[in-house]
Amino acid sequence: MEKLLEHLSTLDDPRCPGKVEHRLIDILVIAVCAVIACAESWEDIAL
C-alpha cells in the first residue's frame, strides 16, 4: 500500500482547487482497490 501511495502522490491534480470535494489520491486508491476486487465500472467502484 505504501508503494501505491508513493507512486500516486507524484501525480498532479488537474482539477480546479475550489471545486474539489475529495483528494485525488483518495479517489485513485479507492478505484485501484475496487478494480483489484473485480470492479468493472464506475458503478461497481461506487458500490
mmCIF file of the N, C-alpha and C atoms, coordinates in Angstrom:
data_MODEL
# 
_entry.id   MODEL 
# 
loop_
_atom_site.group_PDB 
_atom_site.id 
_atom_site.type_symbol 
_atom_site.label_atom_id 
_atom_site.label_alt_id 
_atom_site.label_comp_id 
_atom_site.label_asym_id 
_atom_site.label_entity_id 
_atom_site.label_seq_id 
_atom_site.pdbx_PDB_ins_code 
_atom_site.Cartn_x 
_atom_site.Cartn_y 
_atom_site.Cartn_z 
_atom_site.occupancy 
_atom_site.B_iso_or_equiv 
_atom_site.pdbx_formal_charge 
_atom_site.auth_seq_id 
_atom_site.auth_comp_id 
_atom_site.auth_asym_id 
_atom_site.auth_atom_id 
_atom_site.pdbx_PDB_model_num 
ATOM 1   N N  . MET A 1 1  ? 0.821   -1.175 0.000   1.00 0.00 ? 1  MET A N  1 
ATOM 2   C CA . MET A 1 1  ? 0.000   0.000  0.000   1.00 0.00 ? 1  MET A CA 1 
ATOM 3   C C  . MET A 1 1  ? 0.878   1.257  0.000   1.00 0.00 ? 1  MET A C  1 
ATOM 4   N N  . GLU A 1 2  ? 1.970   1.212  0.730   1.00 0.00 ? 2  GLU A N  1 
ATOM 5   C CA . GLU A 1 2  ? 2.858   2.372  0.782   1.00 0.00 ? 2  GLU A CA 1 
ATOM 6   C C  . GLU A 1 2  ? 3.437   2.697  -0.589  1.00 0.00 ? 2  GLU A C  1 
ATOM 7   N N  . LYS A 1 3  ? 3.807   1.670  -1.345  1.00 0.00 ? 3  LYS A N  1 
ATOM 8   C CA . LYS A 1 3  ? 4.352   1.881  -2.692  1.00 0.00 ? 3  LYS A CA 1 
ATOM 9   C C  . LYS A 1 3  ? 3.295   2.491  -3.610  1.00 0.00 ? 3  LYS A C  1 
ATOM 10  N N  . LEU A 1 4  ? 2.063   2.019  -3.493  1.00 0.00 ? 4  LEU A N  1 
ATOM 11  C CA . LEU A 1 4  ? 0.974   2.563  -4.301  1.00 0.00 ? 4  LEU A CA 1 
ATOM 12  C C  . LEU A 1 4  ? 0.783   4.049  -3.981  1.00 0.00 ? 4  LEU A C  1 
ATOM 13  N N  . LEU A 1 5  ? 0.730   4.394  -2.708  1.00 0.00 ? 5  LEU A N  1 
ATOM 14  C CA . LEU A 1 5  ? 0.577   5.785  -2.306  1.00 0.00 ? 5  LEU A CA 1 
ATOM 15  C C  . LEU A 1 5  ? 1.760   6.636  -2.773  1.00 0.00 ? 5  LEU A C  1 
ATOM 16  N N  . GLU A 1 6  ? 2.938   6.060  -2.710  1.00 0.00 ? 6  GLU A N  1 
ATOM 17  C CA . GLU A 1 6  ? 4.136   6.772  -3.143  1.00 0.00 ? 6  GLU A CA 1 
ATOM 18  C C  . GLU A 1 6  ? 4.052   7.120  -4.629  1.00 0.00 ? 6  GLU A C  1 
ATOM 19  N N  . HIS A 1 7  ? 3.628   6.161  -5.436  1.00 0.00 ? 7  HIS A N  1 
ATOM 20  C CA . HIS A 1 7  ? 3.525   6.388  -6.881  1.00 0.00 ? 7  HIS A CA 1 
ATOM 21  C C  . HIS A 1 7  ? 2.398   7.362  -7.212  1.00 0.00 ? 7  HIS A C  1 
ATOM 22  N N  . LEU A 1 8  ? 1.267   7.213  -6.569  1.00 0.00 ? 8  LEU A N  1 
ATOM 23  C CA . LEU A 1 8  ? 0.117   8.066  -6.880  1.00 0.00 ? 8  LEU A CA 1 
ATOM 24  C C  . LEU A 1 8  ? 0.311   9.496  -6.390  1.00 0.00 ? 8  LEU A C  1 
ATOM 25  N N  . SER A 1 9  ? 1.085   9.681  -5.343  1.00 0.00 ? 9  SER A N  1 
ATOM 26  C CA . SER A 1 9  ? 1.272   11.025 -4.797  1.00 0.00 ? 9  SER A CA 1 
ATOM 27  C C  . SER A 1 9  ? 2.095   11.914 -5.721  1.00 0.00 ? 9  SER A C  1 
ATOM 28  N N  . THR A 1 10 ? 2.757   11.343 -6.718  1.00 0.00 ? 10 THR A N  1 
ATOM 29  C CA . THR A 1 10 ? 3.547   12.144 -7.659  1.00 0.00 ? 10 THR A CA 1 
ATOM 30  C C  . THR A 1 10 ? 2.692   12.744 -8.767  1.00 0.00 ? 10 THR A C  1 
ATOM 31  N N  . LEU A 1 11 ? 1.430   12.318 -8.881  1.00 0.00 ? 11 LEU A N  1 
ATOM 32  C CA . LEU A 1 11 ? 0.554   12.825 -9.939  1.00 0.00 ? 11 LEU A CA 1 
ATOM 33  C C  . LEU A 1 11 ? 0.054   14.232 -9.603  1.00 0.00 ? 11 LEU A C  1 
ATOM 34  N N  . ASP A 1 12 ? -0.018  15.075 -10.633 1.00 0.00 ? 12 ASP A N  1 
ATOM 35  C CA . ASP A 1 12 ? -0.582  16.410 -10.464 1.00 0.00 ? 12 ASP A CA 1 
ATOM 36  C C  . ASP A 1 12 ? -2.096  16.322 -10.591 1.00 0.00 ? 12 ASP A C  1 
ATOM 37  N N  . ASP A 1 13 ? -2.790  17.107 -9.785  1.00 0.00 ? 13 ASP A N  1 
ATOM 38  C CA . ASP A 1 13 ? -4.250  17.141 -9.811  1.00 0.00 ? 13 ASP A CA 1 
ATOM 39  C C  . ASP A 1 13 ? -4.688  18.270 -10.742 1.00 0.00 ? 13 ASP A C  1 
ATOM 40  N N  . PRO A 1 14 ? -5.268  17.940 -11.908 1.00 0.00 ? 14 PRO A N  1 
ATOM 41  C CA . PRO A 1 14 ? -5.642  18.981 -12.874 1.00 0.00 ? 14 PRO A CA 1 
ATOM 42  C C  . PRO A 1 14 ? -6.962  19.690 -12.541 1.00 0.00 ? 14 PRO A C  1 
ATOM 43  N N  . ARG A 1 15 ? -7.626  19.292 -11.478 1.00 0.00 ? 15 ARG A N  1 
ATOM 44  C CA . ARG A 1 15 ? -8.929  19.867 -11.152 1.00 0.00 ? 15 ARG A CA 1 
ATOM 45  C C  . ARG A 1 15 ? -8.794  21.256 -10.537 1.00 0.00 ? 15 ARG A C  1 
ATOM 46  N N  . CYS A 1 16 ? -9.854  22.044 -10.631 1.00 0.00 ? 16 CYS A N  1 
ATOM 47  C CA . CYS A 1 16 ? -9.890  23.385 -10.032 1.00 0.00 ? 16 CYS A CA 1 
ATOM 48  C C  . CYS A 1 16 ? -9.948  23.241 -8.514  1.00 0.00 ? 16 CYS A C  1 
ATOM 49  N N  . PRO A 1 17 ? -9.013  23.841 -7.788  1.00 0.00 ? 17 PRO A N  1 
ATOM 50  C CA . PRO A 1 17 ? -8.948  23.665 -6.332  1.00 0.00 ? 17 PRO A CA 1 
ATOM 51  C C  . PRO A 1 17 ? -10.239 24.015 -5.593  1.00 0.00 ? 17 PRO A C  1 
ATOM 52  N N  . GLY A 1 18 ? -10.971 25.019 -6.023  1.00 0.00 ? 18 GLY A N  1 
ATOM 53  C CA . GLY A 1 18 ? -12.178 25.433 -5.321  1.00 0.00 ? 18 GLY A CA 1 
ATOM 54  C C  . GLY A 1 18 ? -13.364 24.510 -5.517  1.00 0.00 ? 18 GLY A C  1 
ATOM 55  N N  . LYS A 1 19 ? -13.250 23.583 -6.463  1.00 0.00 ? 19 LYS A N  1 
ATOM 56  C CA . LYS A 1 19 ? -14.371 22.699 -6.788  1.00 0.00 ? 19 LYS A CA 1 
ATOM 57  C C  . LYS A 1 19 ? -14.105 21.249 -6.387  1.00 0.00 ? 19 LYS A C  1 
ATOM 58  N N  . VAL A 1 20 ? -13.105 21.013 -5.577  1.00 0.00 ? 20 VAL A N  1 
ATOM 59  C CA . VAL A 1 20 ? -12.681 19.668 -5.216  1.00 0.00 ? 20 VAL A CA 1 
ATOM 60  C C  . VAL A 1 20 ? -13.269 19.277 -3.860  1.00 0.00 ? 20 VAL A C  1 
ATOM 61  N N  . GLU A 1 21 ? -13.985 18.159 -3.838  1.00 0.00 ? 21 GLU A N  1 
ATOM 62  C CA . GLU A 1 21 ? -14.524 17.659 -2.574  1.00 0.00 ? 21 GLU A CA 1 
ATOM 63  C C  . GLU A 1 21 ? -13.631 16.599 -1.943  1.00 0.00 ? 21 GLU A C  1 
ATOM 64  N N  . HIS A 1 22 ? -12.941 15.816 -2.791  1.00 0.00 ? 22 HIS A N  1 
ATOM 65  C CA . HIS A 1 22 ? -12.111 14.715 -2.299  1.00 0.00 ? 22 HIS A CA 1 
ATOM 66  C C  . HIS A 1 22 ? -10.716 14.821 -2.901  1.00 0.00 ? 22 HIS A C  1 
ATOM 67  N N  . ARG A 1 23 ? -9.733  14.394 -2.127  1.00 0.00 ? 23 ARG A N  1 
ATOM 68  C CA . ARG A 1 23 ? -8.364  14.408 -2.631  1.00 0.00 ? 23 ARG A CA 1 
ATOM 69  C C  . ARG A 1 23 ? -8.232  13.400 -3.761  1.00 0.00 ? 23 ARG A C  1 
ATOM 70  N N  . LEU A 1 24 ? -7.446  13.760 -4.773  1.00 0.00 ? 24 LEU A N  1 
ATOM 71  C CA . LEU A 1 24 ? -7.236  12.892 -5.924  1.00 0.00 ? 24 LEU A CA 1 
ATOM 72  C C  . LEU A 1 24 ? -6.660  11.545 -5.501  1.00 0.00 ? 24 LEU A C  1 
ATOM 73  N N  . ILE A 1 25 ? -5.714  11.550 -4.591  1.00 0.00 ? 25 ILE A N  1 
ATOM 74  C CA . ILE A 1 25 ? -5.083  10.302 -4.160  1.00 0.00 ? 25 ILE A CA 1 
ATOM 75  C C  . ILE A 1 25 ? -6.106  9.368  -3.520  1.00 0.00 ? 25 ILE A C  1 
ATOM 76  N N  . ASP A 1 26 ? -7.078  9.918  -2.785  1.00 0.00 ? 26 ASP A N  1 
ATOM 77  C CA . ASP A 1 26 ? -8.126  9.084  -2.178  1.00 0.00 ? 26 ASP A CA 1 
ATOM 78  C C  . ASP A 1 26 ? -8.971  8.409  -3.254  1.00 0.00 ? 26 ASP A C  1 
ATOM 79  N N  . ILE A 1 27 ? -9.346  9.179  -4.269  1.00 0.00 ? 27 ILE A N  1 
ATOM 80  C CA . ILE A 1 27 ? -10.157 8.637  -5.363  1.00 0.00 ? 27 ILE A CA 1 
ATOM 81  C C  . ILE A 1 27 ? -9.401  7.536  -6.095  1.00 0.00 ? 27 ILE A C  1 
ATOM 82  N N  . LEU A 1 28 ? -8.128  7.786  -6.371  1.00 0.00 ? 28 LEU A N  1 
ATOM 83  C CA . LEU A 1 28 ? -7.330  6.802  -7.109  1.00 0.00 ? 28 LEU A CA 1 
ATOM 84  C C  . LEU A 1 28 ? -7.107  5.517  -6.311  1.00 0.00 ? 28 LEU A C  1 
ATOM 85  N N  . VAL A 1 29 ? -6.849  5.631  -5.020  1.00 0.00 ? 29 VAL A N  1 
ATOM 86  C CA . VAL A 1 29 ? -6.641  4.439  -4.186  1.00 0.00 ? 29 VAL A CA 1 
ATOM 87  C C  . VAL A 1 29 ? -7.926  3.619  -4.115  1.00 0.00 ? 29 VAL A C  1 
ATOM 88  N N  . ILE A 1 30 ? -9.059  4.290  -3.942  1.00 0.00 ? 30 ILE A N  1 
ATOM 89  C CA . ILE A 1 30 ? -10.342 3.583  -3.906  1.00 0.00 ? 30 ILE A CA 1 
ATOM 90  C C  . ILE A 1 30 ? -10.587 2.877  -5.238  1.00 0.00 ? 30 ILE A C  1 
ATOM 91  N N  . ALA A 1 31 ? -10.314 3.557  -6.342  1.00 0.00 ? 31 ALA A N  1 
ATOM 92  C CA . ALA A 1 31 ? -10.525 2.961  -7.663  1.00 0.00 ? 31 ALA A CA 1 
ATOM 93  C C  . ALA A 1 31 ? -9.620  1.749  -7.881  1.00 0.00 ? 31 ALA A C  1 
ATOM 94  N N  . VAL A 1 32 ? -8.353  1.863  -7.517  1.00 0.00 ? 32 VAL A N  1 
ATOM 95  C CA . VAL A 1 32 ? -7.415  0.741  -7.685  1.00 0.00 ? 32 VAL A CA 1 
ATOM 96  C C  . VAL A 1 32 ? -7.846  -0.448 -6.830  1.00 0.00 ? 32 VAL A C  1 
ATOM 97  N N  . CYS A 1 33 ? -8.206  -0.194 -5.596  1.00 0.00 ? 33 CYS A N  1 
ATOM 98  C CA . CYS A 1 33 ? -8.638  -1.283 -4.707  1.00 0.00 ? 33 CYS A CA 1 
ATOM 99  C C  . CYS A 1 33 ? -9.910  -1.948 -5.235  1.00 0.00 ? 33 CYS A C  1 
ATOM 100 N N  . ALA A 1 34 ? -10.829 -1.158 -5.757  1.00 0.00 ? 34 ALA A N  1 
ATOM 101 C CA . ALA A 1 34 ? -12.067 -1.715 -6.297  1.00 0.00 ? 34 ALA A CA 1 
ATOM 102 C C  . ALA A 1 34 ? -11.794 -2.585 -7.525  1.00 0.00 ? 34 ALA A C  1 
ATOM 103 N N  . VAL A 1 35 ? -10.903 -2.128 -8.388  1.00 0.00 ? 35 VAL A N  1 
ATOM 104 C CA . VAL A 1 35 ? -10.561 -2.925 -9.578  1.00 0.00 ? 35 VAL A CA 1 
ATOM 105 C C  . VAL A 1 35 ? -9.889  -4.231 -9.170  1.00 0.00 ? 35 VAL A C  1 
ATOM 106 N N  . ILE A 1 36 ? -9.043  -4.195 -8.167  1.00 0.00 ? 36 ILE A N  1 
ATOM 107 C CA . ILE A 1 36 ? -8.416  -5.419 -7.659  1.00 0.00 ? 36 ILE A CA 1 
ATOM 108 C C  . ILE A 1 36 ? -9.499  -6.379 -7.150  1.00 0.00 ? 36 ILE A C  1 
ATOM 109 N N  . ALA A 1 37 ? -10.576 -5.805 -6.611  1.00 0.00 ? 37 ALA A N  1 
ATOM 110 C CA . ALA A 1 37 ? -11.685 -6.616 -6.089  1.00 0.00 ? 37 ALA A CA 1 
ATOM 111 C C  . ALA A 1 37 ? -12.719 -6.928 -7.180  1.00 0.00 ? 37 ALA A C  1 
ATOM 112 N N  . CYS A 1 38 ? -12.315 -6.798 -8.460  1.00 0.00 ? 38 CYS A N  1 
ATOM 113 C CA . CYS A 1 38 ? -13.122 -7.180 -9.630  1.00 0.00 ? 38 CYS A CA 1 
ATOM 114 C C  . CYS A 1 38 ? -14.176 -6.166 -10.052 1.00 0.00 ? 38 CYS A C  1 
ATOM 115 N N  . ALA A 1 39 ? -14.077 -4.910 -9.638  1.00 0.00 ? 39 ALA A N  1 
ATOM 116 C CA . ALA A 1 39 ? -14.981 -3.875 -10.142 1.00 0.00 ? 39 ALA A CA 1 
ATOM 117 C C  . ALA A 1 39 ? -14.709 -3.672 -11.622 1.00 0.00 ? 39 ALA A C  1 
ATOM 118 N N  . GLU A 1 40 ? -15.758 -3.538 -12.403 1.00 0.00 ? 40 GLU A N  1 
ATOM 119 C CA . GLU A 1 40 ? -15.603 -3.382 -13.852 1.00 0.00 ? 40 GLU A CA 1 
ATOM 120 C C  . GLU A 1 40 ? -16.167 -2.067 -14.381 1.00 0.00 ? 40 GLU A C  1 
ATOM 121 N N  . SER A 1 41 ? -16.728 -1.233 -13.516 1.00 0.00 ? 41 SER A N  1 
ATOM 122 C CA . SER A 1 41 ? -17.293 0.040  -13.953 1.00 0.00 ? 41 SER A CA 1 
ATOM 123 C C  . SER A 1 41 ? -17.253 1.020  -12.791 1.00 0.00 ? 41 SER A C  1 
ATOM 124 N N  . TRP A 1 42 ? -17.553 2.301  -13.090 1.00 0.00 ? 42 TRP A N  1 
ATOM 125 C CA . TRP A 1 42 ? -17.603 3.299  -12.021 1.00 0.00 ? 42 TRP A CA 1 
ATOM 126 C C  . TRP A 1 42 ? -18.742 2.983  -11.051 1.00 0.00 ? 42 TRP A C  1 
ATOM 127 N N  . GLU A 1 43 ? -19.813 2.382  -11.551 1.00 0.00 ? 43 GLU A N  1 
ATOM 128 C CA . GLU A 1 43 ? -20.914 1.981  -10.666 1.00 0.00 ? 43 GLU A CA 1 
ATOM 129 C C  . GLU A 1 43 ? -20.449 0.924  -9.684  1.00 0.00 ? 43 GLU A C  1 
ATOM 130 N N  . ASP A 1 44 ? -19.656 -0.041 -10.160 1.00 0.00 ? 44 ASP A N  1 
ATOM 131 C CA . ASP A 1 44 ? -19.090 -1.060 -9.274  1.00 0.00 ? 44 ASP A CA 1 
ATOM 132 C C  . ASP A 1 44 ? -18.185 -0.424 -8.224  1.00 0.00 ? 44 ASP A C  1 
ATOM 133 N N  . ILE A 1 45 ? -17.382 0.540  -8.657  1.00 0.00 ? 45 ILE A N  1 
ATOM 134 C CA . ILE A 1 45 ? -16.472 1.220  -7.726  1.00 0.00 ? 45 ILE A CA 1 
ATOM 135 C C  . ILE A 1 45 ? -17.278 1.962  -6.666  1.00 0.00 ? 45 ILE A C  1 
ATOM 136 N N  . ALA A 1 46 ? -18.368 2.599  -7.061  1.00 0.00 ? 46 ALA A N  1 
ATOM 137 C CA . ALA A 1 46 ? -19.206 3.337  -6.114  1.00 0.00 ? 46 ALA A CA 1 
ATOM 138 C C  . ALA A 1 46 ? -19.831 2.395  -5.084  1.00 0.00 ? 46 ALA A C  1 
ATOM 139 N N  . LEU A 1 47 ? -20.182 1.202  -5.524  1.00 0.00 ? 47 LEU A N  1 
ATOM 140 C CA . LEU A 1 47 ? -20.758 0.231  -4.577  1.00 0.00 ? 47 LEU A CA 1 
ATOM 141 C C  . LEU A 1 47 ? -19.723 -0.227 -3.584  1.00 0.00 ? 47 LEU A C  1 
# 
